[in-house]
Amino acid sequence: MTPALDLSQLDCAGFARELGDLRRELDASLGEEDLAHLRKLERWGRACTAFGLATAWIAPNPLSAVAFALGRNTRWVLMHHIAHRGYDRVPGVPARYTSKVFARGKRRLVDWLDWVKPEAWVYEHNVRHHSHTGETRDPDLIERNTEMLRAWPGPRALRYAGLGLLSVMWRPGFYGPNALRVWQERGTAREDAGGDYDWPTILRSVTDREFLATGALPYAAVHFVALPLLYAPLGPWAVWSALWNSLLGDLLTNIQSLAVVLPNHCGEDLYRYDDRPANRSEAAVRQVISSTNYATGGDLLGWVQLWLNYQIEHHLWPDLPMLKYKQAAPRVKELCARYGVPYVQESLWARIRKMSDVVVGTSAMRRMPERAVAEAA
């Protein structure tokens, strides 16, 4: 294995300075094309949901379930970027696409009704994850969160089975309660210590009354009760079919989201840290070397990858519209090559394999030496 990257040998300040110049270019080009791009992806998601609703009553079938999954995950894509204030500064943006309105209050029902309380997810993701990417205080540090699987002495096949179990229950069994716990612990000594976000602990949190009241029960009431009952005039078979298609759609939503989200910051070629960055320039480099892009190209490819195929650019500038990441990616990649900053990009399938190897303990993430230790060496 090659030695760990020595940040002291990089011109981090120059790298950050050129990133700042590029950011100003991107800000100057904000406009209607960004809104048109957002609306297009939203239409694709709405069309999938409409197809699922139009066919769910016929019989339990994979087409309806896949359509539901794509529709539900599209709502997450919109929430991800709108809640990051990605469209707040776009000229002429409608209020419904701004972070102060989207999924807030009663709009949660039409914008993003998921297993997680929106305010909790915003704090867990926008604040904690993005501010501490790859650090002990990062609640999405997968290598740490799956330590039970990594350390389990049983057959490797059963560890992979555990990862499979996690994938089918990802949102209600881990991500929803995890985000809520991070939000509940904000400002406490427990948060300062890095929290306790391993998989078994979060599984116990699904019984949390606040999680049930603000996440699980509202979500289940809409998708597994109200939705099937829409078909009551068509008879019991239609109701039963719609229920199973909605349940299967949710299972596929979990699998798709875990398969795309987890590999973004997990792999033997990505870094984790035991200390804080020395300054903003070093922080920018850390965001790059702790993230990975997938294959990039057309909007359809980005949509099915939940627009996380531009994760490096997103972690450099969380508050930009999705289209800007696509436009910036070639420039960022060139800057990284010129400054010697590793820019990791592979197919989603390759990254799933590398993430899985870390989760089951056959590989480990790269560890950046702590600054005090490195300086003493």
C-alpha positions as CSV (number, residue, x, y, z in Angstrom):
1,M,0.0,0.0,0.0
2,T,1.3,3.5,-0.8
3,P,2.1,5.8,2.1
4,A,-0.6,8.1,3.5
5,L,-0.9,11.4,1.7
6,D,1.3,14.1,3.4
7,L,-0.8,17.2,3.3
8,S,2.2,19.3,4.3
9,Q,3.7,18.5,0.9
10,L,0.7,19.9,-1.0
11,D,-0.1,23.5,-1.8
12,C,-3.4,23.4,0.0
13,A,-3.7,27.1,0.0
14,G,-3.2,27.4,-3.8
15,F,-5.7,24.6,-4.3
16,A,-8.3,26.3,-2.2
17,R,-7.6,29.6,-3.9
18,E,-8.3,28.2,-7.3
19,L,-11.4,26.4,-6.0
20,G,-12.6,29.8,-4.7
21,D,-12.1,31.3,-8.2
22,L,-14.1,28.5,-9.8
23,R,-16.9,28.9,-7.2
24,R,-17.2,32.6,-8.0
25,E,-17.6,31.6,-11.7
26,L,-20.3,29.1,-10.8
27,D,-22.2,31.6,-8.6
28,A,-22.1,34.2,-11.5
29,S,-23.8,31.7,-13.8
30,L,-26.7,30.7,-11.5
31,G,-30.0,31.1,-13.4
32,E,-33.0,29.6,-15.1
33,E,-31.2,26.5,-16.4
34,D,-30.6,25.4,-12.8
35,L,-34.3,25.6,-12.1
36,A,-35.2,23.9,-15.3
37,H,-32.9,21.1,-14.5
38,L,-34.4,20.7,-11.0
39,R,-37.9,20.7,-12.4
40,K,-37.0,18.1,-15.0
41,L,-35.7,15.7,-12.3
42,E,-38.8,16.4,-10.2
43,R,-41.1,15.5,-13.2
44,W,-39.3,12.2,-13.7
45,G,-39.9,11.3,-10.1
46,R,-43.6,12.4,-10.2
47,A,-44.1,10.4,-13.4
48,C,-42.7,7.3,-11.7
49,T,-45.0,7.8,-8.7
50,A,-48.0,8.3,-11.0
51,F,-47.2,5.1,-12.9
52,G,-46.9,3.2,-9.6
53,L,-50.3,4.6,-8.5
54,A,-51.9,3.8,-11.8
55,T,-50.7,0.2,-11.8
56,A,-50.5,-0.8,-8.1
57,W,-54.0,-2.1,-7.9
58,I,-53.7,-4.7,-10.7
59,A,-51.6,-7.2,-8.9
60,P,-48.3,-7.4,-6.9
61,N,-45.7,-6.6,-9.6
62,P,-42.1,-5.4,-9.8
63,L,-42.9,-2.5,-12.2
64,S,-45.2,-0.7,-9.8
65,A,-42.7,-1.3,-6.9
66,V,-39.7,0.0,-9.0
67,A,-41.8,3.1,-10.0
68,F,-42.6,3.8,-6.3
69,A,-39.0,3.4,-5.3
70,L,-37.7,5.8,-8.0
71,G,-40.4,8.3,-7.1
72,R,-39.6,8.2,-3.4
73,N,-35.9,8.4,-3.9
74,T,-36.4,11.4,-6.2
75,R,-38.0,13.3,-3.4
76,W,-34.9,12.6,-1.3
77,V,-32.7,13.9,-4.1
78,L,-34.7,17.2,-4.1
79,M,-34.6,17.4,-0.3
80,H,-30.9,16.7,-0.3
81,H,-30.0,19.7,-2.4
82,I,-32.8,22.1,-1.5
83,A,-32.2,21.7,2.2
84,H,-28.5,22.5,1.6
85,R,-29.7,25.9,0.3
86,G,-28.6,24.9,-3.2
87,Y,-31.4,26.9,-4.9
88,D,-31.8,29.7,-2.4
89,R,-29.7,32.1,-4.4
90,V,-30.9,31.2,-7.8
91,P,-32.6,34.3,-9.4
92,G,-36.3,33.9,-9.6
93,V,-36.5,30.7,-7.5
94,P,-40.0,29.9,-6.4
95,A,-40.4,29.8,-2.6
96,R,-41.3,26.1,-2.6
97,Y,-37.7,25.3,-3.8
98,T,-36.0,27.2,-1.0
99,S,-34.6,25.7,2.2
100,K,-37.0,27.7,4.4
101,V,-40.1,26.3,2.7
102,F,-39.4,22.9,1.2
103,A,-40.6,20.0,3.5
104,R,-41.3,22.5,6.3
105,G,-44.5,22.2,8.3
106,K,-47.4,21.0,6.3
107,R,-45.4,21.0,3.1
108,R,-43.6,17.9,4.5
109,L,-46.5,15.8,3.2
110,V,-46.2,16.9,-0.4
111,D,-42.4,17.6,-0.6
112,W,-40.6,14.9,1.4
113,L,-42.5,12.6,3.7
114,D,-39.9,10.0,4.8
115,W,-39.0,7.9,7.8
116,V,-36.9,10.7,9.3
117,K,-37.9,14.1,10.7
118,P,-36.7,16.7,8.2
119,E,-35.2,19.0,10.9
120,A,-33.3,16.0,12.3
121,W,-31.9,15.0,9.0
122,V,-30.8,18.5,8.1
123,Y,-28.8,18.7,11.3
124,E,-27.4,15.2,11.1
125,H,-26.4,15.5,7.4
126,N,-25.9,19.2,6.6
127,V,-24.2,20.2,9.9
128,R,-22.6,17.1,11.4
129,H,-21.7,15.0,8.4
130,H,-20.5,17.8,6.1
131,S,-18.6,19.6,8.9
132,H,-16.9,16.4,10.1
133,T,-16.6,14.2,7.0
134,G,-14.6,11.2,7.8
135,E,-13.9,12.2,11.4
136,T,-15.0,10.4,14.6
137,R,-17.8,13.0,15.0
138,D,-19.2,12.1,11.5
139,P,-22.4,10.2,12.2
140,D,-22.1,8.7,8.7
141,L,-18.7,7.1,9.2
142,I,-19.6,3.7,7.9
143,E,-16.5,1.9,8.9
144,R,-17.2,2.9,12.6
145,N,-20.9,2.3,12.4
146,T,-20.6,-1.3,11.2
147,E,-17.8,-2.3,13.5
148,M,-19.9,-5.1,14.8
149,L,-20.0,-6.7,11.4
150,R,-16.3,-6.0,10.8
151,A,-15.2,-7.6,14.1
152,W,-17.7,-10.6,14.1
153,P,-15.7,-13.8,14.1
154,G,-18.3,-15.9,12.2
155,P,-18.2,-16.9,8.5
156,R,-17.7,-14.0,6.0
157,A,-20.8,-15.1,4.2
158,L,-22.9,-14.2,7.3
159,R,-21.3,-10.8,7.4
160,Y,-22.4,-10.2,3.8
161,A,-25.8,-11.4,4.9
162,G,-25.8,-8.8,7.6
163,L,-25.0,-6.1,5.1
164,G,-27.9,-7.4,3.0
165,L,-30.2,-7.2,6.0
166,L,-29.1,-3.6,6.7
167,S,-29.8,-2.7,3.1
168,V,-33.5,-3.8,3.1
169,M,-34.2,-1.9,6.4
170,W,-31.8,1.0,5.8
171,R,-34.1,4.0,6.3
172,P,-36.5,2.9,9.1
173,G,-33.9,0.6,10.8
174,F,-30.8,2.9,10.7
175,Y,-30.9,6.2,8.9
176,G,-34.1,7.6,10.4
177,P,-33.4,6.8,14.0
178,N,-29.7,7.7,13.6
179,A,-30.5,11.2,12.3
180,L,-33.0,11.7,15.2
181,R,-30.5,10.6,17.8
182,V,-27.9,13.0,16.4
183,W,-30.5,15.8,16.5
184,Q,-31.6,14.9,20.1
185,E,-27.9,14.9,21.3
186,R,-27.0,18.2,19.7
187,G,-25.0,20.5,22.0
188,T,-24.4,17.7,24.6
189,A,-21.2,16.1,25.9
190,R,-22.3,12.9,24.1
191,E,-22.1,14.7,20.8
192,D,-18.7,16.2,21.6
193,A,-17.4,12.6,22.3
194,G,-18.5,11.5,18.8
195,G,-21.8,9.8,19.8
196,D,-22.7,6.2,19.6
197,Y,-24.0,5.4,16.1
198,D,-23.2,1.8,15.6
199,W,-25.7,-0.4,13.9
200,P,-27.0,-2.3,17.0
201,T,-27.5,0.9,19.0
202,I,-29.6,2.4,16.2
203,L,-31.7,-0.7,15.9
204,R,-32.7,-0.3,19.5
205,S,-33.6,3.3,18.8
206,V,-36.5,2.4,16.5
207,T,-38.6,2.2,19.6
208,D,-38.0,5.8,20.4
209,R,-41.3,7.5,20.9
210,E,-40.2,10.6,19.0
211,F,-39.1,8.5,16.1
212,L,-42.4,6.7,16.0
213,A,-44.4,9.9,16.3
214,T,-42.4,12.1,13.9
215,G,-41.2,9.6,11.4
216,A,-42.3,6.0,11.4
217,L,-46.0,6.3,12.1
218,P,-46.7,9.2,9.7
219,Y,-44.8,7.5,6.9
220,A,-46.5,4.2,7.5
221,A,-49.9,5.8,7.7
222,V,-49.6,7.4,4.3
223,H,-47.8,4.7,2.3
224,F,-49.1,1.5,3.9
225,V,-52.6,2.5,5.0
226,A,-53.9,5.5,3.1
227,L,-52.4,4.6,-0.2
228,P,-53.9,1.0,-0.3
229,L,-57.2,2.3,0.9
230,L,-57.4,4.6,-2.2
231,Y,-58.3,1.4,-4.1
232,A,-61.1,0.2,-1.8
233,P,-63.8,0.9,-4.4
234,L,-62.0,-1.6,-6.6
235,G,-62.3,-4.4,-4.0
236,P,-60.0,-6.3,-1.6
237,W,-57.6,-7.6,-4.2
238,A,-56.8,-4.1,-5.4
239,V,-56.2,-2.9,-1.8
240,W,-54.0,-6.0,-1.1
241,S,-52.0,-5.5,-4.3
242,A,-51.5,-1.8,-3.6
243,L,-50.2,-2.6,-0.1
244,W,-47.7,-5.2,-1.3
245,N,-46.5,-2.9,-4.2
246,S,-46.0,-0.1,-1.7
247,L,-44.2,-2.3,0.8
248,L,-42.0,-3.8,-2.0
249,G,-41.4,-0.3,-3.3
250,D,-40.1,0.8,0.1
251,L,-37.8,-2.2,0.3
252,L,-36.3,-1.2,-3.1
253,T,-36.1,2.4,-2.0
254,N,-33.9,1.2,0.9
255,I,-31.7,-0.9,-1.2
256,Q,-31.2,1.8,-3.9
257,S,-30.5,4.5,-1.3
258,L,-28.0,2.4,0.7
259,A,-26.2,1.1,-2.4
260,V,-25.7,4.7,-3.6
261,V,-25.2,6.6,-0.4
262,L,-22.8,4.3,1.5
263,P,-20.0,3.9,-1.1
264,N,-19.7,7.7,-1.4
265,H,-17.4,7.9,1.7
266,C,-16.3,4.3,2.3
267,G,-13.5,2.3,0.6
268,E,-9.9,1.3,1.1
269,D,-8.7,4.3,-1.0
270,L,-10.7,6.9,1.0
271,Y,-9.5,8.6,4.2
272,R,-10.8,8.9,7.7
273,Y,-9.4,11.1,10.5
274,D,-8.8,11.3,14.2
275,D,-8.3,15.1,14.3
276,R,-9.6,18.3,12.8
277,P,-8.2,20.0,9.7
278,A,-5.6,22.7,10.4
279,N,-7.4,25.3,8.3
280,R,-10.0,25.8,5.6
281,S,-7.6,24.9,2.8
282,E,-6.8,21.6,4.4
283,A,-10.5,21.0,5.0
284,A,-11.1,21.4,1.3
285,V,-8.5,18.8,0.5
286,R,-10.0,16.4,3.1
287,Q,-13.4,16.7,1.5
288,V,-12.0,15.5,-1.8
289,I,-9.9,12.6,-0.5
290,S,-12.7,11.3,1.7
291,S,-15.3,11.3,-1.1
292,T,-15.7,9.5,-4.4
293,N,-17.6,10.2,-7.6
294,Y,-19.3,7.6,-9.7
295,A,-19.6,7.5,-13.5
296,T,-20.8,10.9,-14.7
297,G,-22.6,11.9,-17.9
298,G,-26.2,12.4,-18.8
299,D,-29.0,13.4,-16.4
300,L,-30.6,9.9,-16.5
301,L,-27.4,8.4,-15.2
302,G,-27.2,11.0,-12.5
303,W,-30.9,10.6,-11.6
304,V,-30.6,6.8,-11.0
305,Q,-27.5,7.4,-8.9
306,L,-29.4,9.9,-6.8
307,W,-27.1,12.7,-8.1
308,L,-24.4,11.4,-5.8
309,N,-22.1,10.7,-8.7
310,Y,-20.8,14.3,-8.2
311,Q,-20.1,13.8,-4.5
312,I,-16.7,15.4,-4.5
313,E,-18.0,18.6,-6.0
314,H,-21.0,18.5,-3.6
315,H,-18.7,18.2,-0.6
316,L,-16.6,21.1,-1.7
317,W,-19.7,23.3,-2.3
318,P,-22.9,21.8,-0.6
319,D,-25.0,24.9,-1.4
320,L,-24.9,24.8,-5.2
321,P,-27.6,23.5,-7.6
322,M,-27.2,20.0,-9.0
323,L,-26.5,21.2,-12.5
324,K,-23.5,23.2,-11.3
325,Y,-21.8,20.0,-10.0
326,K,-22.0,18.5,-13.5
327,Q,-20.6,21.6,-15.0
328,A,-17.8,21.9,-12.4
329,A,-16.6,18.3,-12.3
330,P,-14.1,18.4,-15.2
331,R,-12.6,21.6,-13.8
332,V,-12.3,20.2,-10.3
333,K,-10.7,17.0,-11.6
334,E,-8.1,19.0,-13.5
335,L,-7.3,21.1,-10.5
336,C,-6.8,17.9,-8.4
337,A,-4.5,16.4,-10.9
338,R,-2.4,19.6,-11.1
339,Y,-2.1,19.9,-7.3
340,G,-1.6,16.2,-6.6
341,V,-4.9,15.8,-4.8
342,P,-6.3,12.2,-5.3
343,Y,-9.6,12.4,-7.2
344,V,-11.3,9.1,-6.8
345,Q,-13.9,8.1,-9.5
346,E,-15.1,4.7,-10.4
347,S,-18.3,3.0,-11.4
348,L,-21.0,2.6,-8.8
349,W,-20.5,-1.2,-8.9
350,A,-16.8,-0.9,-8.2
351,R,-17.5,1.4,-5.3
352,I,-20.2,-1.0,-3.9
353,R,-17.6,-3.7,-3.8
354,K,-15.1,-1.6,-2.0
355,M,-17.7,-0.4,0.5
356,S,-18.8,-4.0,1.1
357,D,-15.2,-5.1,1.7
358,V,-14.8,-2.4,4.4
359,V,-18.1,-3.3,6.1
360,V,-17.4,-7.0,6.3
361,G,-13.8,-6.4,7.4
362,T,-11.8,-7.6,4.5
363,S,-10.3,-4.1,3.9
364,A,-10.1,-0.9,5.9
365,M,-10.2,2.8,5.1
366,R,-7.0,4.8,4.9
367,R,-6.1,6.6,8.1
368,M,-4.6,10.0,8.0
369,P,-1.9,10.3,10.7
370,E,-2.8,12.7,13.5
371,R,-1.1,16.0,13.1
372,A,0.8,15.8,16.5
373,V,2.1,12.3,15.6
374,A,3.1,13.3,12.1
375,E,5.0,16.4,13.3
376,A,6.9,14.4,15.9
377,A,7.9,11.7,13.5
